[in-house]
């Protein structure tokens, strides 16, 4: 139980005794006191005044009397300032949390029986993964791991968009201009090769539009009549009718892309428990549409198309089936939502999708609720903002998107440059250095992308992300390695029996922060927000460095203090490592 829970229990029981009526933590607030003020936590009394009929001083005095008498092991000091009762926590309590915090399961909850599905990545097979995908993947993977730590059974899933006109664009361009080029013949990674022809398509398309416009055709007409676009549209029709040569080409080029994706996922340490493919799911939902028509959830227009009217909910009318009977994206999403539940019996369905799809996700959830799809109320959209570079926005059609593989290589190279410049490569062989640069480069990128609230748009600065002294992953990784070095020098650490000397401010600050780790993990899970955890481990790393600068560990003023500080060091390293791991970041043992 956290210290705040202990305080709440003591206050609730004391107030109930004083006023002979029940009180709960909802009746007041408890805040952590800033370092500049005396005490550890502040009990805010103002909201209790009406219920108790007392002034702040009268209420504070009565409460202090009871807390002093009944909770001597928890509280060591009190100070009443207007409507704030500031309390100091007894050193005994902080020392008692150390054994619990040293447990490898510290921060993890018992199995809750709750099943969560997290869907992330969702790439198209017409181009390689890019920087925006990396934010998506890192968010989804980290949320899944945080939910696991919170006691949930988690299924990581991916939906691959492997059909549609965008896929046919790459296929047509390869047929027209590829000359039989393959990943093997070109030495180009499969997803990059296919992406090259997607860009080529758009180059040719633009040129053909310009030619048609010069011939007197309007821009909208030229966009429709450009020969290469007509070819792509015909190819899509051929794919839908199952034309053998088109299906064979589609499978071959998608196979190149999947091999490329797998390499990138392996580089980033990402994985999935289940992969869905749009080519296998796009017909899902058509039967559900008929069920919705029978129930009056949907209605059919005169042209045969099927719609739902969501204007009463402040949205719009939404097409769910075209007049020719073919599905739209929302149709397959409805069908897949039901299939996920049928396959896994999930309690919540979390979609990690960019904020440009906010409206689509509102519509999906509303339709699923109206159709009574199981657990439709627990469809959650983890919406995240666009990620840009200092140079500005990226566009995949122009080929200006920052490729994920290129960014990973740049981060590893930047890590090598900074690590070498700081002289942190001594004692490593070539293979170990290669692994270290990869660990630091990926750690820098992941932390920088996860430290920001997902809802916010952000600018990713590779150079800034690798700073060993800033708000970065490498700073935390270096702190972990520094602590492990201290522990190695200490040798065998005796058990912590007791500590008769008072905790110094730096020791207590570290204890308070360590104690909050399980609460931060729970908050990160509840709000699907890894940035809480990222900010927490950064603060803990900062506090340890201050602690280590101000207080000697190995040459402490007494053997008792040396043992205490070594235990603080061990636990801090353990919490930093677990926090980093939940973000998908490795914690080096040495640097």
N, C-alpha and C positions, 0 to 999 in steps of 0.2 A: 504494500500500500504506500502511495506517495506521501511526502511530507504534507502536502496540501490536504490530502484526504485525512491525515492524522489531525491536522488543525481543525478541519471542518467537523470531524467527529467530536473533538473536545468542545468546540464552541456550541455545536447542536445540543449535546448532552447538558452542558452548563446552562444554556439559555432555557432549555426545557425545565430544568430544576428550579431556576430562579423565578420563572413566570408561570409555571404549571400549565404549559401549553406546548404543543410540538413546534419545533423549528427545523428547517432544512437548509442546506447550502444555497438553495434558490433565494433565500431571504436576504442574502448579503454577498459581498465580494471579498476575495482574498487576492492581494497583489504582492508580487515580489518587490522588495524595496531596492531602490538603486543604491549602488555602492557608496554614494556620497552621504547617505543617511544611516543613522543607527538602527540596528535590527535587521532581521532577515525577511519577514513577511508583514504585511499590513492588513488588518481586518477592518473593512470599511463599514462604519456603524450607521451611516445616515439612513439607509433603507430600513433599519430596524426601529427607528424612533417612533414612527406612527403605531407600529404593532405593540411596542412596549410602553409607550406613553412617557418615556423618560428623555431627559436631555442627553447629549453626547457624553458629557462628563459623568452623569449619574449612571448611565448604562455601562460606560467603560470601566468605572470603579467597581461596579457589581461583578462584571464579567472577570476582571482581573483577580478579584478575591477568590472566585471559584477555580479559575485556571491555575493560580498559584498553589492552591490547596490540593487539587486533585491531579494535576499533571506536571509534577516537578521534573519528571524524567524527560518531558517533551520541551518545556519552556524554561529558559534561564534568565529572561529579562522582559520587562514590559515598559512601554512609554506611550502615554496617551497624548496625542496632539490633535485638539479639536475633535473631529469625528473619525479619527484614524487611530486604531489601537495597534501600535507597532510591537511585534513580538520577536524575541531572539530565541532561536532553537538551541537546545542543550547540545553540547559537544558529544554527549553519550549517544544521541540519536544519529548524528552524522557518522560516528564510528561504527554504529550498528549496521549502516547501509553498505559498508565496504564488503563484508562477506557475501551479501546478496548480489552486489554489483559485480563481484568477481566470478559469479556463475556464468558459464558460457551461454546460458539461455536468457541472461539479463536483457531486457528489451523485447523479448518474444512472449506472446500470449499463448495460453493453452488452446488447443483446437476448438473452434467455435461451432463447427458443423455447418458454417455458411459457405456456399459455393459461389465463387466469383469468376466471371470470364472477362478478360481484358483483350480487346482487339486493337492491334496497332500495326504500323508499317503500311499496309494497303497500297503496295506499289502498282504501277502500270508496267506492262511488259513491252513498252515501246521505247524505254529509255532507262539509263542506270539510276540508282538511288542518288539523291542529292542532299545538300545540307539540311533542307527542310525535313526530309525523311529522317535524318539523324535525330533531330529534336523529337520527332514523333516516336521513334524507336526507343530512345533513351527514356522518355517519359513513360511509355507503356511498360517497358521492362521493369523499370524502377517501381512503378505503382504496383505491379504484380508481386514483386518481391516484398514490398512493404506490407501488402495485404496478407501475404503468407506469414510474415512475422507477427501480424495481428491475429493469427489463428485461423485465417480463411484457407479453404482449399481453392487453389487458383488454377485456371486454365488459360494459357497464353495462346491467342489465335491471331491469324492473319488472313485477310481476304485479298487475293491477287486479282487485279483487274486485267484479265487476259483476253478479252474480246472487245469488239467495237471498232469504230471507224479509226480511232487513233492507232490501234494495232495494225490495221490494214494500210495505213499510211507508210509505216516502216517497211511492210512487206512489199508494197508496190515499188517503193524507191529502191529496195534491194534488187528486185526482179529487173528493174529498168537500168540501174546504174551499178549494181554490185559486181557483175562479172564473175559470179560464183565465189566471191570472197567469204571466208569463214574465219572464226576465231583462231583456228590452227594455222591457216595459210597467212593470215595477217599479223598474228601475234597480238591481236587486240582482244581484251577481255570481252566475253560474249554480250553482256548488257551494254557495254560501250559501243560495240560494233552496231548493234541494233539501233541504239540512240543516234549514232552517226547518220543512219539512213532516215530517221525521223526528222532530223534537222535538214537533211538533203531534200526531203519531200517538201518541206515548207519553203525552201529556197526556190525550188522549181515552181511551186504553187504561186508564190508571189510574182515571179517573172511572167508566168502565164496570165495572171490577172492583169498585170501592167500591159501586156501585149493586147489583150482583149479590150482594155479601156482605150488604148490608142486607136483601136479599130472602131470606136464609137459606142461600145457597150458600157452600161452603167456599172458602178462597182458591185452592187448586190447581184446583178446578173452575171458579171464576170466571175465572182466568187462561186456561183452555182455551176457555171458552164466551163470552168477551167478543166481541160482534158484529164489532168492527173487526179483531180478530185473525183471526176466521174468514174475513173478507173478504180479508185479506192472504194467508192460506193458500190460499184458492181462486185468488187471482191468481197465486201461485207455480205452482200446478198448470196454470193456463191458459198461463203462460209456457212451461212445460216441454213442453206439447203444441203450442206454436207458434201460439196464437190470435192472428190478425193485429192486432186493435186493441190488444192488450196488448203485443205486440212493438213496434208503432209507438210507443206511449207510452213504453216502456222505452228505445227508441233516442233519442227526443226528450229525455227527462230526463237520460239518461246523456250526451248531447251537450252539454247545459248544464254538466254537472259537468266534463267533459273540458276545455271551454273555460276554466272557472275554474281547474282544476289547472294548465293551461298557463301562465296568467298568474302563478301563484304560483311555478312552477318557474323561469320567466324572471326573476322578481324575485330569486330566491335563487341564480341562476346554475347551476341543476342541469339535467342532461340524461341521456338514456338512448339506448343503441344499439338496444335492442329492447324493445318492450312486449308482454307477454302478457296475455290477458284470460281470466278464469275461465270466461266463457261459451263460450270456444273450447277450454278445456283440461279442463273438468270431466268429460268422457267419456274423457279419456286414462287409461290405466291399467287399464281393464276387461279388455283383452286380456292384459295382464301378469298380472292376477289369475288368469286361466285357466292361464297358463303356470306360475304359482306353485303352483296346485292340482296340475297334472300332475307337478311336481317334488317335491311333498310339503312345500313351504315353507308353504302355507296349508292349512287344513282347512275343511270345510263342516259346519255344524250341521244338525240335523234340520229346522229351519225354512227352510233354504236360504241363510242368511247365511254369509258367508265370513270366517274369522278367522285370525290368526297368534298362536301362543303364544310369548311372549318372557319367560316367567317364569324360564327358565334363565339369562337375562342380567340378572336382577334387575328386570325391568320387569313388564308385565302382559299379559293377552290383549288383542288389538287387533282391532276390526272393520275390515275392508277393503272389504266389499261388503254392502249391506243385503239383507234377505230378498227384497225386491221387485226386486233386481238393480241398484239405483241406487248411485252412487258416494258415498263420504264424502271428506272433505278429504284424508286420507292417500292415497287411491287416485289422485286427480289429481296430487298432489305426486310420487308415484312415476313416473307417466307423464310429467310435465313434466321430471323429472330426466333421464329417458332421452332425451326430445326435445331438451333443451339440448345433450346430448353429441352427438346425431346431427346437429344443425344447426351446431354450432360446434367440435366436437372438443376440448372443454375438458379441461384437466388438473385443475382444481379448481373447485368450485362453492360459492361463499360466500353465505350467507343472512344478511342483516342483519335480525334479528327480535328483538323484546323478550323479556326473560327469562321471561315467562309462558308462552312456547312451548318452554321447554327440554326438557320431556318429549316433546312432539310431534317435535322435531328429532332426539332420540335414537332414537325409534322409526323415523322416516323413514330415517335413515342405516343402522340395523340391517337393515331390510327390504331396502333397496337392495343392501346387502352380501350378504344371503342369496340375492337374486335374480341376483347377479353382474352388476349394472348397471355399465357401465364407469366406472372411477374413483370408485366409491361410497366407497372409503376416504378420498377427498379431498373429501367433503362437509363443509363447516365451517359451524358456526352462530356467527356473530358476535353473541353475546347481549349486550344492553344493558339497563340499568336504567331504571326509570320516571323521568321528569323532572317535577318539581312546581314550583309557585310558592310564595313565602313564605306565601301565604294557604292553601295546602294542596292536596289532590288535586283532579282534574278529572273530570267525568262527562259523557259526550256525550249520554246519554239525557235528562238534565236540562237540557242546553244550557249547562252551566257549563265546558265545555272551552274553553281559550284558543285562539281561532282563529289560524291561522298568519299570515293577512293582517293581522289586528289587531296581532299581536305585531311583525310587520315594520314596520308604520306607527309603532307606539309606539317601536321602537328607533331609527328614523330621526328621529323627533321628539325623543327623548332626546339623540341625537347632536347635533342642532341646538342644543338648549338648552345642553349642556355646552361645545360648541365656541364658541358665541357668548359665553358667560360667561367663557371663558378668553381671549377676544380673539384667536382664531385664524382670523378670517374676512377679515382685511385683504388686499386685492389680488385678491379673487375676485369675478367677476361672478355674477349670479343663477343662471345655468345651471351654472357651475362649483361654486357652493355646494350646489346641489341634488344634484349628483353626489357631492360630498364627504360630505354628510350620509348619503347612501345607502351609500357605501363604508364609513364609520365605523360606522353602525348595524348593517349586515349583518356587518361584521368583528367587532364586539363580540359579537354573538349567536353567530356560528359559533365563535369562539375559546372563549367561555365554555362552550359545549356540548361542545367537542372537547378541552378541556384536562383533563377528568376521565376517568379510566379508564372505558371503556364498560361494564364489568361493574358499576360502582357506580351506585346511584340518586343523584339529585342534585336540588338546588333551584336553579332559575334565578332570579337576581335582576337584573332589567333595569338598575336604577340602578348597581349594583356593577359590572356588566359593561362599562360605558362609561367607567369611571374612567381618566383619562389617566396616572395615576401608579401604578396597581395592576397586578395579575397579569391583564392584559387585552389584547385585540386592539388597541384604540386606542393603548395604550402602545407596542406594537411598531410599529404603523403610524406613529406620531409619530416614533419613533427612526429609522425608515427615511427619512422626509421630512427629518428634521434632518440626517442624513448626506448626503442628496442636495443640501441647501442648502450644506453645507461644500464638496462637490465642485464645485458651480457657481461658488462664490466662488474656488476654487483655479484654475479655468481648465484649460488643458492640463496633464496630469500627466506628468512625464518617466518613462521606464522605470526600474524598480528594478534598478540595476547590482549594488550590494553595500552592506553596512552594516558599517563597521568598529567601530562603537560597540556595546557590549553591549546586549542587550534588557533593558528595564526590566520589573519584575514585571507591570505593567499590560499591557505589550505582549505578554509571554509568555503571560499568562492568555488574552488574546484569541486568540493563535495556537493555543493548545491547544484552545480551544473550536471555533474555525473548522475545525480539522483533523478534528474528530469528526463533522462534518455527514454525510458519506457513511455512517458506521457507524450513526448515529441513523436515517437513512432506511431502511437495511437492517433494523434492529431493528423499526422501526414496521411494515414490510412483513411480516416474519417472524411478528410477534405480532398483526397486524391491529389495531394500536392507535395512532391518530393522537395520543394524548395524549403519547407520548414526544416527538414532533416539536414539539407545542405548547409543552411545558415547555422543550425545548431552545432554541427561538428566543426565548422569554422570557428565559432565562438569558443568551443572547448579547446581547440588547438591553440588559439590565441591565449586563452587563460593558462594553459599548461606552460607555454613559453614564458609568460610573465612569472609564473610560479617558479620555474626553473632558473630564471634570471635572478630573482630575488632571494631564493632559498637554495642552499646546497642540499643535494640528495645524498650523494656518496660520502660527503664530508660534513654531514649534519652535526649540529651542536651536541647531540646525544645519540646513543645507539637506538633508543626508543623512537626518536624522531626520524632517524635513518630508515628504520623498518617501516614506519608509517608512510613516509614519502615514497619509498619503493613500492608499497602497495598502491598508493595513489597513482604512481607511474604505470604500473601493470594494468590497472583498471582503465586508466585513460587510454592507453594503447589499445586495449580490447574494445572499448566503446568506439574509438576512432575507426578501427578496422571494420567493425560491424556496420557502422554508419556508412562508411565508404562502400562496403560490399553491397548494401541495400541500394546504393546508387549505381551499382555496376562497375565500381572502381576498385582496382587492386591496391593493397597497402604494402609497399615494399618493406622488407625486413632491414635493409640497409641501403644507404645512399652516400 
